[in-house]
Amino acid sequence: MASLKELKDRIKSVKSTQKITKAKQMVAAAKLRKAQAAAEAARPYAERLAGVMGSLASKVSGDSAPLLLRGTGSTQRHLLVVVNTDKGLCGGLNANIVKEAKKQARALIADGKDVTFYLVGKKGRAPIKRDYASKIEHHYDTSEMRNPGFEEAEKIADDLVARFEKGEFDVAHLVYPIFKSALAQDPTTVQLLPVPAPEDTPASDAAVEYEPDEEEILEDLLPRYIKTQLFGALLEREASEQGASMTAMDNATRNAGELIDKLTIQYNRSRQAAITTELIEIIAGAEAL
């Protein structure tokens, strides 16, 4: 049984930890509001851009379509672009993203496809490396980035487009979390390259003439669309990270409080038992005299 000093030291240690988790919870809550607003503000632009691109893509076909739209003509080599966080203490967020990436990898390998990984963020490297060490193509470090900016998305997009044009892969999939609330962040997978044409493009009988032509517009629009998709993924990651961190730290703070209560009860019982034992010894000694 632990001594009174050991119990007292442990209570002090848990209280110190509780202060840290409470502070991290408050910081995450403050950052969450800003990150959530940024992620939600970016969604309408991405959706509208996809609609414009779909309207243009429906008017071009075959060899006249840009490479980013028509693809390489093969679907053998797949690249999984996995967007994880750089910091921990955010519950099961990174584990769920890695789980989604591995699920996609297993499905593609079962279909006889070649799979490689392009990792964004630190926390997904170790668990993916354990199972697919030889398949990690590249990793992009975002640990120095305080807030996700469009310039980081642009660098990643330019690198991916350059690799695609060199023929290093045929299809790229983006794996990232979608922020729904502080309690729910759902990992999802979308095709990034070649850019998929939206299936629900509204039909229109209006005759529209484009200047310049559709192919030239798409040549400029497709890279911008890829950058927008990656920028949106970084924003969703940031909001998901803060939401998951706030929830995890809240749970840790409450668990610390429960542990402090249990240790305090144990300490009081041990102290009362020690006092009772001392009283019995004093009474027994007095009677002996």
C-alpha positions as a LaTeX table, in Angstrom:
\begin{tabular}{lrrr}
\hline
Residue & $x$ (\AA) & $y$ (\AA) & $z$ (\AA) \\
\hline
Met1 & 0.00 & 0.00 & 0.00 \\
Ala2 & 1.33 & 3.45 & $-0.94$ \\
Ser3 & 2.56 & 5.67 & 1.87 \\
Leu4 & 0.99 & 9.02 & 2.69 \\
Lys5 & 3.94 & 10.86 & 1.15 \\
Glu6 & 3.68 & 8.85 & $-2.08$ \\
Leu7 & $-0.05$ & 9.55 & $-2.33$ \\
Lys8 & 0.48 & 13.25 & $-1.62$ \\
Asp9 & 3.19 & 13.46 & $-4.32$ \\
Arg10 & 0.98 & 11.65 & $-6.81$ \\
Ile11 & $-1.96$ & 13.98 & $-6.18$ \\
Lys12 & 0.35 & 16.94 & $-6.71$ \\
Ser13 & 1.64 & 15.42 & $-9.96$ \\
Val14 & $-1.86$ & 14.76 & $-11.32$ \\
Lys15 & $-2.97$ & 18.29 & $-10.42$ \\
Ser16 & 0.00 & 19.67 & $-12.34$ \\
Thr17 & $-0.94$ & 17.54 & $-15.37$ \\
Gln18 & $-4.55$ & 18.69 & $-15.08$ \\
Lys19 & $-3.45$ & 22.33 & $-15.28$ \\
Ile20 & $-1.55$ & 21.57 & $-18.50$ \\
Thr21 & $-4.45$ & 19.72 & $-20.15$ \\
Lys22 & $-6.87$ & 22.46 & $-19.13$ \\
Ala23 & $-4.59$ & 25.13 & $-20.64$ \\
Lys24 & $-4.22$ & 23.14 & $-23.89$ \\
Gln25 & $-8.00$ & 22.70 & $-24.04$ \\
Met26 & $-8.53$ & 26.46 & $-23.77$ \\
Val27 & $-5.86$ & 27.17 & $-26.43$ \\
Ala28 & $-7.40$ & 24.61 & $-28.80$ \\
Ala29 & $-10.88$ & 26.08 & $-28.25$ \\
Ala30 & $-9.61$ & 29.55 & $-29.13$ \\
Lys31 & $-7.83$ & 28.30 & $-32.26$ \\
Leu32 & $-10.79$ & 26.16 & $-33.29$ \\
Arg33 & $-13.10$ & 29.12 & $-33.89$ \\
Lys34 & $-10.68$ & 30.68 & $-36.36$ \\
Ala35 & $-9.78$ & 27.37 & $-38.05$ \\
Gln36 & $-13.43$ & 26.33 & $-38.39$ \\
Ala37 & $-14.38$ & 29.68 & $-39.93$ \\
Ala38 & $-11.52$ & 29.40 & $-42.45$ \\
Ala39 & $-12.44$ & 25.83 & $-43.44$ \\
Glu40 & $-16.13$ & 26.65 & $-43.87$ \\
Ala41 & $-15.37$ & 29.83 & $-45.83$ \\
Ala42 & $-13.23$ & 27.90 & $-48.34$ \\
Arg43 & $-15.88$ & 25.29 & $-49.17$ \\
Pro44 & $-18.23$ & 27.44 & $-51.34$ \\
Tyr45 & $-15.35$ & 28.65 & $-53.55$ \\
Ala46 & $-14.11$ & 25.08 & $-54.08$ \\
Glu47 & $-17.61$ & 23.88 & $-54.93$ \\
Arg48 & $-18.22$ & 26.73 & $-57.36$ \\
Leu49 & $-14.83$ & 26.21 & $-59.01$ \\
Ala50 & $-15.62$ & 22.52 & $-59.44$ \\
Gly51 & $-18.93$ & 23.46 & $-61.09$ \\
Val52 & $-17.26$ & 25.83 & $-63.57$ \\
Met53 & $-14.61$ & 23.25 & $-64.33$ \\
Gly54 & $-17.24$ & 20.57 & $-64.88$ \\
Ser55 & $-19.12$ & 22.79 & $-67.32$ \\
Leu56 & $-15.95$ & 23.35 & $-69.34$ \\
Ala57 & $-14.78$ & 19.73 & $-69.11$ \\
Ser58 & $-18.04$ & 18.50 & $-70.61$ \\
Lys59 & $-17.23$ & 20.42 & $-73.81$ \\
Val60 & $-13.81$ & 18.87 & $-74.43$ \\
Ser61 & $-12.89$ & 15.24 & $-74.96$ \\
Gly62 & $-10.22$ & 12.96 & $-76.33$ \\
Asp63 & $-6.74$ & 14.18 & $-77.15$ \\
Ser64 & $-7.84$ & 17.81 & $-77.13$ \\
Ala65 & $-8.39$ & 17.66 & $-73.35$ \\
Pro66 & $-5.46$ & 18.77 & $-71.13$ \\
Leu67 & $-3.29$ & 16.04 & $-69.61$ \\
Leu68 & $-4.51$ & 16.86 & $-66.08$ \\
Leu69 & $-8.04$ & 16.03 & $-67.21$ \\
Arg70 & $-7.63$ & 13.14 & $-69.65$ \\
Gly71 & $-4.90$ & 11.36 & $-67.64$ \\
Thr72 & $-2.12$ & 9.11 & $-68.85$ \\
Gly73 & $-4.42$ & 6.49 & $-70.32$ \\
Ser74 & $-3.52$ & 4.00 & $-67.58$ \\
Thr75 & $-4.72$ & 3.33 & $-64.03$ \\
Gln76 & $-1.95$ & 1.01 & $-62.89$ \\
Arg77 & 0.15 & 3.27 & $-60.64$ \\
His78 & $-1.67$ & 4.99 & $-57.77$ \\
Leu79 & $-0.32$ & 7.67 & $-55.43$ \\
Leu80 & $-1.99$ & 8.24 & $-52.05$ \\
Val81 & $-1.50$ & 11.82 & $-50.80$ \\
Val82 & $-2.12$ & 11.46 & $-47.04$ \\
Val83 & $-2.65$ & 14.68 & $-45.04$ \\
Asn84 & $-1.87$ & 14.22 & $-41.32$ \\
Thr85 & $-1.18$ & 16.67 & $-38.54$ \\
Asp86 & 2.29 & 17.64 & $-37.27$ \\
Lys87 & 1.37 & 17.57 & $-33.57$ \\
Gly88 & $-0.08$ & 14.92 & $-31.34$ \\
Leu89 & $-2.48$ & 15.09 & $-28.39$ \\
Cys90 & $-5.50$ & 15.17 & $-30.72$ \\
Gly91 & $-7.20$ & 11.90 & $-29.88$ \\
Gly92 & $-7.60$ & 9.32 & $-32.62$ \\
Leu93 & $-7.56$ & 11.79 & $-35.52$ \\
Asn94 & $-4.25$ & 10.72 & $-37.04$ \\
Ala95 & $-4.92$ & 7.04 & $-36.39$ \\
Asn96 & $-8.22$ & 7.31 & $-38.29$ \\
Ile97 & $-6.55$ & 9.08 & $-41.24$ \\
Val98 & $-3.85$ & 6.41 & $-41.41$ \\
Lys99 & $-6.51$ & 3.70 & $-41.14$ \\
Glu100 & $-8.36$ & 5.20 & $-44.13$ \\
Ala101 & $-5.12$ & 5.42 & $-46.15$ \\
Lys102 & $-4.20$ & 1.81 & $-45.40$ \\
Lys103 & $-7.70$ & 0.67 & $-46.30$ \\
Gln104 & $-7.41$ & 2.37 & $-49.70$ \\
Ala105 & $-3.92$ & 0.91 & $-50.20$ \\
Arg106 & $-5.08$ & $-2.63$ & $-49.42$ \\
Ala107 & $-8.03$ & $-2.32$ & $-51.79$ \\
Leu108 & $-5.83$ & $-1.07$ & $-54.64$ \\
Ile109 & $-3.15$ & $-3.71$ & $-54.06$ \\
Ala110 & $-5.86$ & $-6.39$ & $-54.01$ \\
Asp111 & $-6.90$ & $-5.15$ & $-57.48$ \\
Gly112 & $-3.35$ & $-5.61$ & $-58.71$ \\
Lys113 & $-2.41$ & $-1.90$ & $-58.67$ \\
Asp114 & 0.92 & $-0.37$ & $-57.71$ \\
Val115 & 0.61 & 1.93 & $-54.68$ \\
Thr116 & 2.96 & 4.62 & $-53.35$ \\
Phe117 & 2.51 & 7.27 & $-50.65$ \\
Tyr118 & 3.05 & 11.03 & $-50.58$ \\
Leu119 & 2.88 & 12.08 & $-46.93$ \\
Val120 & 1.98 & 15.58 & $-45.73$ \\
Gly121 & 2.55 & 16.16 & $-42.01$ \\
Lys122 & 4.65 & 14.25 & $-39.49$ \\
Lys123 & 2.22 & 12.10 & $-37.55$ \\
Gly124 & 1.34 & 9.72 & $-40.37$ \\
Arg125 & 4.90 & 8.72 & $-41.23$ \\
Ala126 & 5.71 & 6.16 & $-38.54$ \\
Pro127 & 2.51 & 4.03 & $-38.74$ \\
Ile128 & 2.55 & 3.98 & $-42.56$ \\
Lys129 & 6.28 & 3.27 & $-42.62$ \\
Arg130 & 5.74 & 0.18 & $-40.47$ \\
Asp131 & 3.65 & $-1.49$ & $-43.18$ \\
Tyr132 & 4.72 & 0.29 & $-46.38$ \\
Ala133 & 8.31 & 1.46 & $-45.81$ \\
Ser134 & 9.38 & 0.80 & $-49.41$ \\
Lys135 & 6.32 & 2.53 & $-50.88$ \\
Ile136 & 6.77 & 6.01 & $-49.37$ \\
Glu137 & 7.57 & 8.20 & $-52.36$ \\
His138 & 7.95 & 11.56 & $-50.63$ \\
His139 & 6.96 & 13.44 & $-47.49$ \\
Tyr140 & 6.25 & 17.15 & $-47.21$ \\
Asp141 & 7.06 & 18.84 & $-43.90$ \\
Thr142 & 4.53 & 21.38 & $-42.67$ \\
Ser143 & 5.79 & 21.57 & $-39.07$ \\
Glu144 & 7.14 & 25.11 & $-39.54$ \\
Met145 & 3.75 & 26.33 & $-40.79$ \\
Arg146 & 1.88 & 28.15 & $-38.03$ \\
Asn147 & $-1.29$ & 28.48 & $-40.09$ \\
Pro148 & $-2.06$ & 26.71 & $-43.37$ \\
Gly149 & $-1.48$ & 29.09 & $-46.26$ \\
Phe150 & $-2.19$ & 28.91 & $-49.96$ \\
Glu151 & 1.55 & 29.04 & $-50.70$ \\
Glu152 & 2.07 & 25.64 & $-49.02$ \\
Ala153 & $-0.81$ & 24.15 & $-51.00$ \\
Glu154 & 0.68 & 25.68 & $-54.14$ \\
Lys155 & 4.10 & 24.08 & $-53.51$ \\
Ile156 & 2.55 & 20.66 & $-52.91$ \\
Ala157 & 0.33 & 20.99 & $-56.00$ \\
Asp158 & 3.21 & 22.08 & $-58.23$ \\
Asp159 & 5.28 & 19.11 & $-57.05$ \\
Leu160 & 2.43 & 16.65 & $-57.66$ \\
Val161 & 1.65 & 18.07 & $-61.12$ \\
Ala162 & 5.33 & 17.90 & $-62.08$ \\
Arg163 & 5.52 & 14.26 & $-60.98$ \\
Phe164 & 2.31 & 13.48 & $-62.87$ \\
Glu165 & 3.59 & 15.10 & $-66.07$ \\
Lys166 & 6.84 & 13.10 & $-65.75$ \\
Gly167 & 4.77 & 9.91 & $-65.64$ \\
Glu168 & 5.68 & 8.89 & $-62.09$ \\
Phe169 & 2.08 & 7.86 & $-61.36$ \\
Asp170 & $-1.23$ & 7.51 & $-63.19$ \\
Val171 & $-3.80$ & 8.36 & $-60.49$ \\
Ala172 & $-3.47$ & 10.40 & $-57.28$ \\
His173 & $-5.91$ & 10.18 & $-54.37$ \\
Leu174 & $-6.16$ & 12.74 & $-51.58$ \\
Val175 & $-6.76$ & 11.34 & $-48.06$ \\
Tyr176 & $-7.65$ & 13.97 & $-45.47$ \\
Pro177 & $-10.11$ & 14.65 & $-42.62$ \\
Ile178 & $-13.33$ & 16.62 & $-43.11$ \\
Phe179 & $-14.24$ & 18.75 & $-40.09$ \\
Lys180 & $-17.84$ & 18.29 & $-38.97$ \\
Ser181 & $-17.67$ & 19.24 & $-35.30$ \\
Ala182 & $-15.31$ & 19.14 & $-32.34$ \\
Leu183 & $-16.47$ & 15.55 & $-31.79$ \\
Ala184 & $-16.49$ & 14.33 & $-35.40$ \\
Gln185 & $-13.78$ & 14.52 & $-38.06$ \\
Asp186 & $-14.35$ & 12.07 & $-40.89$ \\
Pro187 & $-11.40$ & 10.84 & $-42.99$ \\
Thr188 & $-12.27$ & 10.81 & $-46.67$ \\
Thr189 & $-10.59$ & 9.92 & $-49.97$ \\
Val190 & $-11.10$ & 11.82 & $-53.22$ \\
Gln191 & $-9.39$ & 11.53 & $-56.59$ \\
Leu192 & $-7.01$ & 14.42 & $-57.18$ \\
Leu193 & $-5.30$ & 13.52 & $-60.49$ \\
Pro194 & $-6.39$ & 13.24 & $-63.19$ \\
Val195 & $-9.04$ & 15.74 & $-62.21$ \\
Pro196 & $-12.40$ & 13.93 & $-62.24$ \\
Ala197 & $-15.23$ & 15.62 & $-64.12$ \\
Pro198 & $-18.25$ & 16.22 & $-61.82$ \\
Glu199 & $-21.01$ & 13.71 & $-62.48$ \\
Asp200 & $-23.89$ & 16.07 & $-61.71$ \\
Thr201 & $-23.02$ & 18.94 & $-64.08$ \\
Pro202 & $-26.35$ & 20.66 & $-64.84$ \\
Ala203 & $-27.38$ & 20.51 & $-68.46$ \\
Ser204 & $-27.98$ & 23.76 & $-70.28$ \\
Asp205 & $-29.46$ & 24.53 & $-73.71$ \\
Ala206 & $-27.82$ & 27.94 & $-73.82$ \\
Ala207 & $-25.14$ & 28.42 & $-76.46$ \\
Val208 & $-22.00$ & 29.69 & $-74.75$ \\
Glu209 & $-18.89$ & 30.78 & $-76.59$ \\
Tyr210 & $-15.64$ & 30.96 & $-74.65$ \\
Glu211 & $-12.74$ & 33.27 & $-75.38$ \\
Pro212 & $-10.14$ & 31.83 & $-75.31$ \\
Asp213 & $-11.40$ & 28.33 & $-76.06$ \\
Glu214 & $-12.24$ & 25.69 & $-73.46$ \\
Glu215 & $-8.88$ & 23.91 & $-73.73$ \\
Glu216 & $-6.90$ & 27.05 & $-72.92$ \\
Ile217 & $-9.16$ & 27.95 & $-70.02$ \\
Leu218 & $-8.85$ & 24.45 & $-68.59$ \\
Glu219 & $-5.06$ & 24.57 & $-68.91$ \\
Asp220 & $-5.14$ & 27.44 & $-66.40$ \\
Leu221 & $-8.12$ & 26.29 & $-64.37$ \\
Leu222 & $-7.06$ & 22.69 & $-63.65$ \\
Pro223 & $-3.84$ & 23.52 & $-61.74$ \\
Arg224 & $-5.78$ & 26.13 & $-59.77$ \\
Tyr225 & $-8.43$ & 23.54 & $-58.94$ \\
Ile226 & $-5.76$ & 21.12 & $-57.64$ \\
Lys227 & $-4.24$ & 23.87 & $-55.49$ \\
Thr228 & $-7.68$ & 24.74 & $-54.15$ \\
Gln229 & $-8.36$ & 21.10 & $-53.25$ \\
Leu230 & $-5.07$ & 20.85 & $-51.37$ \\
Phe231 & $-5.60$ & 24.19 & $-49.65$ \\
Gly232 & $-9.05$ & 23.05 & $-48.55$ \\
Ala233 & $-7.53$ & 19.80 & $-47.22$ \\
Leu234 & $-4.99$ & 21.77 & $-45.15$ \\
Leu235 & $-7.75$ & 23.99 & $-43.75$ \\
Glu236 & $-9.91$ & 20.97 & $-42.90$ \\
Arg237 & $-6.89$ & 19.34 & $-41.25$ \\
Glu238 & $-6.26$ & 22.42 & $-39.13$ \\
Ala239 & $-9.88$ & 22.64 & $-37.96$ \\
Ser240 & $-10.02$ & 18.88 & $-37.34$ \\
Glu241 & $-6.79$ & 18.99 & $-35.34$ \\
Gln242 & $-8.01$ & 21.78 & $-33.05$ \\
Gly243 & $-11.42$ & 20.18 & $-32.60$ \\
Ala244 & $-9.94$ & 16.77 & $-31.80$ \\
Ser245 & $-7.33$ & 18.34 & $-29.50$ \\
Met246 & $-9.97$ & 20.30 & $-27.59$ \\
Thr247 & $-12.07$ & 17.17 & $-27.09$ \\
Ala248 & $-9.07$ & 15.03 & $-26.09$ \\
Met249 & $-7.80$ & 17.61 & $-23.60$ \\
Asp250 & $-11.29$ & 18.03 & $-22.14$ \\
Asn251 & $-11.49$ & 14.27 & $-21.59$ \\
Ala252 & $-7.99$ & 14.26 & $-20.09$ \\
Thr253 & $-8.88$ & 17.11 & $-17.72$ \\
Arg254 & $-11.99$ & 15.32 & $-16.52$ \\
Asn255 & $-10.13$ & 12.03 & $-16.12$ \\
Ala256 & $-7.46$ & 13.82 & $-14.10$ \\
Gly257 & $-10.16$ & 15.28 & $-11.86$ \\
Glu258 & $-11.65$ & 11.83 & $-11.26$ \\
Leu259 & $-8.21$ & 10.41 & $-10.47$ \\
Ile260 & $-7.51$ & 13.26 & $-8.03$ \\
Asp261 & $-10.80$ & 12.51 & $-6.25$ \\
Lys262 & $-9.93$ & 8.81 & $-5.94$ \\
Leu263 & $-6.41$ & 9.51 & $-4.72$ \\
Thr264 & $-7.72$ & 12.09 & $-2.22$ \\
Ile265 & $-10.17$ & 9.56 & $-0.78$ \\
Gln266 & $-7.38$ & 6.97 & $-0.59$ \\
Tyr267 & $-5.09$ & 9.51 & 1.07 \\
Asn268 & $-7.74$ & 10.49 & 3.65 \\
Arg269 & $-8.47$ & 6.86 & 4.47 \\
Ser270 & $-4.77$ & 6.05 & 4.88 \\
Arg271 & $-4.28$ & 9.15 & 7.04 \\
Gln272 & $-7.31$ & 8.27 & 9.17 \\
Ala273 & $-6.04$ & 4.72 & 9.58 \\
Ala274 & $-2.63$ & 6.00 & 10.65 \\
Ile275 & $-4.21$ & 8.36 & 13.21 \\
Thr276 & $-6.43$ & 5.57 & 14.53 \\
Thr277 & $-3.43$ & 3.25 & 14.87 \\
Glu278 & $-1.48$ & 5.91 & 16.78 \\
Leu279 & $-4.42$ & 6.50 & 19.12 \\
Ile280 & $-4.75$ & 2.79 & 19.82 \\
Glu281 & $-1.05$ & 2.58 & 20.59 \\
Ile282 & $-1.24$ & 5.56 & 22.97 \\
Ile283 & $-4.27$ & 4.12 & 24.78 \\
Ala284 & $-2.65$ & 0.70 & 25.02 \\
Gly285 & 0.52 & 2.24 & 26.43 \\
Ala286 & $-1.46$ & 4.28 & 28.99 \\
Glu287 & $-3.32$ & 1.17 & 30.16 \\
Ala288 & $-0.03$ & $-0.71$ & 30.53 \\
Leu289 & 1.19 & 1.90 & 32.95 \\
\hline
\end{tabular}
